[in-house]
Amino acid sequence: MQASEQHRSSSMYYQPLQEIESYCLPQYRNLNHQMYYNDGGGHGTQFSTQSSSDLYCTLESSSAAGSFAVYNSPSTVSFSPNDSPMSQQDSQTQSYPHDQYHSPDNNIYSSPRSGSCITEDLSSFKHKLRELENVMLGPDSDYNLVDSYDSAMSNGNDFVSLEMDSWRQTMVAISSKNLKHILTVCAKAIADNDLLMAQWLMDELRQMVSVSGEPIQRLGAYMLEGLVARLSASGSSIYKSLRCKEPESAELLSYMNILYEVCPYFKFGYMSANGAIAEAMKYEQRVHIIDFQIAQGSQWISLIQAFAARPGGPPHIRITGIDDSTSAYARGGGLHIVEKRLSKLAQHFKVPFEFHAAAISGCDVQLHNLGVRPGEALAVNFAFMLHHMPDESVSTQNHRDRLLRLVKSLSPKVVTLVEQESNTNTAAFFPRFLETMDYYAAMFESIDVTLPREHKERINVEQHCLARDLVNIIACEGVERVERHEVLGKWRSRFAMAGFKPYPLSSLVNGTIKKLLENYSDKYRLQEKDGALYLGWMNRDLVASCAWK
């Protein structure tokens, strides 16, 4: 990228940049953006930034409506032999060496490197300012960062002093490769529309992130992808463009199964829901379960087995499975695959069984789609599904609350809710970014403990099962942002407004989950609070489970 000739003499200067090798195909189209630099006298100087370079991507983002030109990075992107994306340093080392700059100390959930431990004297800081000045400002520039710093310090200009102190902290963070700090400052720059700062920091971040490195480096790669996508794409094209090259359905299903096994909070969330249903139905002879996101149907395998062992014999079970396109792709076909799988299992355990397929989006579900029959005890399961439903902040139809009212009208014996404990639904971009980074940092670190870093499928699991959702939260707004999580307190309010009352979870099942959790890292935690079950990593709740009637 190079500034236009007529702006060479102004106070902003761009050096020629190399081309970035990227695997974002097809390439983003260029989009001119206007940037302004205030020379301190109240006169803004306008600059046009253009670039024909590809943008850094980790998820093979396809073309969007436009793109934001970003600094190129000496860290190029290539493919590993198994088509996993790697930065240039990844292809050389597979991960950063455990040195002082790339140690677990930089991990958010480890002991973070303290800025007070980094000794940088004033002359060193001024030298960094001069280096920055040479990159960002032309050799003929009248503006001098070092002089401005000295002036601010000597004149006691509090505002400028704070600004310079912020610059110093950022430079120290870059020097120490403190990814969390740099990601935060970059997101704040984007939130404040400080596009020049955002460009510069994204260039620095490209040289630090790695899909095969420490947890914060891997997370940083996808957070950076989200920031780039936020600046470069718009509208409904964002989420579609981030779908990357889908793996074969069998491969995607394999990745999902691996994630299910290595992240016990998903598995135990399902177990707690099953426990509540089994408790509510222990005396019923005909049971109808409506699952609003049936996926592979795996949740019901253990419940069918439990019903088979029930004293007095199993009930007649009918499951209505509501589908979604991602699950259908992973299965490699329609709901008949789930029906065949569960029917065969039920037959083996001599459990009377029916399956009702409802291949329809949750937003489109109406009463007649649910196949409710008189004489059946009804259980409804909302597992990791309701956060995809747009609420009143997105649509006047408010499908999130509409579905709860619809279910309440059916008078179910029990309704189970399992959701990620994160607050990203109505939060503005910057606090949403911070919440997402905090949440996924815990998740990536937990994966790092359970799934060895050298595991050949770890990159694929993180990329195809986590990264796309993460980027959607950061990059998208409005109806295009489909990942809209809420904390349990908000879900409680919604269920209460729909007329539900809390239903106690099974203490026996909760005790079993606690026992099983001992087979995992002692950093996992389980907490029972206010009738709900919270599963998390260290001091961060990740999944909450509760039941209603």
PyMOL commands that set and color helices and strands:
alter all, ss='L'
color gray80, all
select helices_A, chain A and resi 5-7+88-93+104-106+115-117+122-136+145-155+158-175+179-191+195-206+215-232+237-241+249-262+264-280+299-308+325-331+336-348+362-364+367-369+386-388+399-408+429-450+458-475+478-480+488-497+507-517
alter helices_A, ss='H'
color red, helices_A
select strands_A, chain A and resi 33-38+44-49+77-79+85-87+286-291+316-322+353-358+377-383+414-420+502-503+524-529+532-537+540-548
alter strands_A, ss='S'
color yellow, strands_A
deselect
rebuild
show_as cartoon
